[in-house]
Amino acid sequence: MKKLVSASIYNGTVKAPASKSYMQRAVAIALLAEGETRILNPAFCNDTHAVLKMAEQLGAEVKVSEDKVCVIGNQKLKSNKLSAGESGLGIRTFTPIASLYKEEIQLSGEGSLLKRPVSMVEEPLSQMGVKVKSNNGFLPLVVHGPLQGGTAKVDGSISSQVLTGLLIALPKATNDSILKVEKLQSIPYIDMTIEIMGDFGVEVVYDNYEIFNIKGNQSYKAREYSVEGDWSGAAFHLVGGAIAGDITITGINTNSAQADKAIMQALELTGANIQIRENEVQVSKNKLRAFEFDATHCPDLFPPLVILAAACEGETVLKGVGRLTHKESNRALVLKNEMAKLGISVELDEDLMYVKGGEIQGGKIHSNNDHRISMAGAIVGLIAKSPVEIEQAEAINKSYPGFFEDFQKLIMNYEF
């Protein structure tokens, strides 16, 4: 599917999509909870559909309607072969959960997920009594539990998602657990995990994000849970407002634990006009200046940050490039190569990315099956001299299927 975007003013109000990060965690916990959990404001995208399917295969009863998802935890295994689709969070969260079962279970995925490493999940599970085998550090994974708890080391240098999976699963283990975590990245996502675990009645004690103590034999309590708005998706619209108009995002928690709320810090550094009200944010165009920003703990912000930087006067420096290798694409190289097609200079130097602001020419880019590259292409098209054509634009379905519908509401010069 191709999309064509021409220069336009970007004005209006749009509700933030529901957070797939919170949604996937809520589904995982609901699977383990006693009773029926009602998830309101659900996020429906490829990643969450895959997680709901895994929850069903692991024994949950799942009822989906337009405005809610009901999950009744059961944990009587229905299938010993699971697929996480292309969801990195799904595979790294549900592998420890699958390890709670006494049966042997195989977990695999599709597309880009088959190229993303899962080796960091093997060692901690092995140390806690699980037989685990991967395909030389990649999918498929085979686990044979039950996960017993105990003490384990966790490598957090590539992703925090394995730690998220262990934290969610270990309260259901027989024994208490201690996790010794090294080089943890994306710390705000762990805050998110611990927050939602607490919402369902389970406690984690931790010290400096290095030692985590989890009591075994805890019980998650089913409840009604409302998924908050997604800062990751909202970030693109907010950048659109900063470079091309005046945008208000509603349904967004301004006190959120989400890592990508940091987009507000970047926008402030540029000099964009910002108004923050209860559960909504307004950003409007202003003369923008280059900035320096550390995105190590919020790497998903790189695509909108690059577009923001391209609209600024001067050279912007972004830190955290090392976090981009194992995304849906090698995102640093994709940003460099695809933005070059539009006349945007992106240079890489180890962990730093340099983006020069200036005139954007327009042209044709390819999403590389990366949802965030597709959305970035649409936003940069707002200020390009000639139209921007996005090939494989349907990549947005991974996280934000309604992106182009919302986008169309906010501009006039948009074509299918």
N, C-alpha and C positions, 0 to 999 in steps of 0.2 A: 504494500500500500504506500502511495506517495502523497505528500502534503506540500502545498505551495503557500508560502506566506510572503506578503508584500508589506512594505513600510506602512505603519499605521500608528495612530494614537491609541493607547491602551487604557481604557477608562471603564470604571464600573465596580460592582461589588460581586463577589463570588464566595460561596461557602467552601471552606477547606475540605478536601476529601478526608475520609476517616483514615487513621493511621494503621497501616498494615503491620507495623512493628508491634503495636499494642494488641492488634487483633490476633496475630499469630501466637503471642504469649498467652492471651486470654483463652484461646482454643486449647492450647497445650495444658494449661492449668485446669480448665473445665473437664478435660478428659480424666484428670487425676482426682477431681473433686467428688465429694459425696452429694448426690442429688442433681437437680437440674439447674444449670446456669443459663441465664438469658442475656445474650450479648446484644446490646442496643447500638444503633449507629454503626452497623458492621461495615468493614472494608471488604468489598468484593473485587478481587483481581486474580490474576493467574496464581500468584504466590499463596493467597489465602485459600483459594479453592483446593490447591494441593494439600495444604495443611488440614483442611476439613476432611479431605478424603483419607489422609493418614490417621486422623483421630477415629474415623469410622472403622478403619481396618484394625485399629488397636482396641476396638470394643465399644466405643462411644455410640450413642444414638444421636444423630444430628438432624435437626429440623430447620430448614432454611426458608425464610420469607423475606419480603422486600425490606422490612424495617428491623428485623431481628433474626438472630440465630440462636436456637436452643440446643444445648449440648448436655446430654445426660451421661455422666461418667459410669463406666461399667468395668472396663479393663479385662474383658474376656476376649482373647485374641480371635479375630475373624480371618485374618490373612497374615501369612509370614513373609509376604513380599510387599514392600512399601515403595512408593515413589514420591519424592519431594518436588517433582517438576524441575523448575530452575531456581528454587528457593534455597539460597545459602543458609538463611536463618532456619528454614524448615528442616534441612538435613542435619544441621549441627545441634538443633534443639531436640529433635525427635529421636536421634540416635541414643542419647542417654535414657530417654523415656522408654524406648524399645528395650533397653537393657534391663529394665525392671522385670521383664517377663522371663519365665523359665524356659520358654521355647526359643529355638534358633530363629532369628529374623534377619532378612536381607533388606537393606535400604539402598535405593539407587535414585537416579534422577534423569534429567534430560538436558539437551543442548549445552549451554555454557557451564552448567553445574558439573558436568562430567570432566571438565578441565580445571576445576577449582579444588585445591588440596583439602583433604580431610584427615591427614596424618596426625594432626594435633589432638584428635579425639581418641586415638588408639591408646596412648600411654596411660592417661588417667583412668580410663575404663578398665584396662588390664590390671592396674594397681588396686582396683576395687572389686576384683573377683569376676570380671566379665571376660569371656573368651571373645576376642574381636580380631577380625581380619579384613584388611582393605586390599584394593588392587594397586599395590605399590604406592600407597598414599593417596589414591584416588578411589572414586566409586567404581563398583558397588562395595558397600560395607556389610559384613555379616557379624552380628552380635549374638551371643548366647549367655544370658544372665542366669540368675538374677543379680542385679547390682546390689552389692552388700553394704556399701559405705566404707569408711576407713579414712586413710590419709593418701593423698595423691598430689602430684605436681601438675600444674596446668600451664602450658605455653600460650600466653595471650598476645604474642607479638604479631601474628597475622590477623587474628579476629577475636573479638570478645564473645562470639556466638557460642563457642563450645562451653565457656563458663556459664553463659545463660542456660544452656541445656542441662548442665550438671546441677546448677542451683535449683532449677525447677524440679528435677527428678529426685535429687538426694533426700529431701524430706520424707519421701515414701520408702526409702531404704530401711533395712532393719536396724543398722547401726548408725551412730553419730559419725559425722564426716568432718575432715579438715582439708581444705584445698589451699595449697601453696602456689600462688599465681605469680608468674614472672612476666615482665615486660607487657603489662596489660595495655591494650589500645582500646579506643572507643569507650572510655570510662562512662560517659553519660548513659550508654545503653545498659550498663550494669545497674546504674541507679534506677533506670526504668524497670528492669527485671525485678529488683528487690522491692520496688514500690508496688508493682502489681501482685507480687507474692504476698505482701502484707495486706493488700486489699482482699485477698482470699484467705486470710487468717494464718499465714505461715511466716515465721521469723528467720532472718539470717543475721548473724553477728559477724562483723568484719573489721579488720584493722588495716587502714591505709591502702585498701584495695590489693593487699598482698596475702593476707591470711583470712580465709572465710570459714566460719564454724557453722555447721548445719546439723541440727538435731534430727535424728531419724524418727520414724514412726509418727510423724506429724500428719495432720489431716487438713486438706484444703476444704473450705466450706463453700458450697455452691451459692451463688448470689445473682442478683441483677447487676450487670456491669455495662457502662456506656463507654464506647471507644472514643477517645478524644481526636480532634482534628490533627491532620498530618503536616508537620512543619516541612518535611522533605518536599512534598508536592507544592505546598504554599510558597516555598522559597522562589520557585520559578515565576509565579505571578507577582510576587513582591519585587523581584528584580525587574520584571516588565514595567511595573509602575514607576520604579526609580529611573529607568532609561527612556520611557516613552509615554508617560501619562500620569494617571492617578488611580490607584487600585486599593480597594478595601477588602480584606480577607476576614470573614466572620467564622464563628465556630472553631476558634483556635484558642488554646489554653496558653495565655501569656506567662504562666508560671510553670510551664511544662518541664519535665525532665528530659525531653527529647533533645538529642545532640544538635539537631539541625535548627533549633531555635537560635543558634549562634549566627544565623543569617542576619539577624537584627544588629549584631555587633559590626558586621562587615558593612551593612548599609549605613550605619551611623558614621563609620570611618570615612565613607565616600562623601558625606555631606548631603545625602538624600533627605528629603523632608519626611519625617516620621511622626505619626500620631498613634499612641497606644491607648486603647480603651478596654473595658472589660470584655474579654472573649473576642476582641477584634483588633486588627492592625491596619492602619492606612499608610501607604507609601506613595509619594508623588515625586515627579521629575524635578531635578535641580541640576546645577552645574556640578559635575562629579569629579572628584580628585582620586588619583591612584592611592593605593593603600597596601599595607602589609598585614597578612592574616595567617594564623596557624590553624590549619584544618586537620591536624593529625587525628583529633578525636571526633571529627565530623566529616569524614572523607566524601560522603555522598553530596556534600555541598560544592565540590569542585566544579561540576558543569555550570550551575548558575553563577558561581563566583567568577568563572572565566568570562562569561557573557557580561557580567557587571564590570569587570576589569577592562574589557574591550571598549566599554562606553566611557571610561574615565580618561582624564588628561594625565599623561605620564605612564610610567611603568609600575605595574603591581607585582608584588612578590607574595606567592602562596607557598606555605610550608606543609609537608605531609604527603608528598608525592609517593613515597614508599608504600602508602596504604592503598594505592590504586591498581596494583598489578593484578590482584586476584578478584576483580569485580566481574560484572557480566562481560566486560571486555577488559583489555589492558587499557584502562581508562585514560591514563596519562598520555600514552602514545596516540590513542584515538582522538583525544582533544587536540593534541598538537597537529595531527595530520588533517583532521576534518576542518578545524578552524582555519588552517592555512588555505583551504580552498575558497574561503570567504575573505581572504586578505588579512586575517588576524594572526599576529605573531605570537606564538606560544613556544617558549624555550624551556628545556629541562636541564637541571644541573643537580644530580643526585636527589636530595629530598626537597629541592626547591623548584618552583615553576614561576617563570617570568612571563607576564602578559603585557604587551604594549597596547595602549589605547590609541585609537585613531579611526580613520574612515573604514567602514565595513562595506565590502564590495557586493556581496551576494553571490549566489551560485548554487551548486548542487553538493549536498553532503549525504553520507550514509550513516545510519544509526549504529551499525555494527551489532545489531540486535541488543542494543543497550538503551533501556527506557529513558535514562536521564540524558543521553545524547540527543534522542529524539525531541524531548521537551526543550532542551537548550537550543536546538536548531530553530524551533518555533519562536522562542523569545528573541533570539538575535535577529530574526527576520524582521522584527518590528522597526529596526533602525538601519537596515541594510539599504544600499543605493539601488540595488535591483533585487528581484524576488529570490528567496531562499527555498530551494526544493529539498525535501527530506525524504530519502528513500528508506524503506523498511520502517516507516513511522509507526506501524502497529506494535513496535516494541513497548510502547507505553502500557500495553495490557498487563505487563508484569506487575505494575504497581498502581497505575492511575488510568484506568480505561476511559474515564470521562474527561481526560485532560483537554482533548481537542473540542469537545462540546463546550466546556467552560471557556476555553480560549476564544471560541467563535463568538460567544456572548459579549466579549470585552473589546472586540475590534470590528472594523467594517471591511477592511481589505483582506479577506481570507478566502481561499478557494479550496475545493476538494480535488 
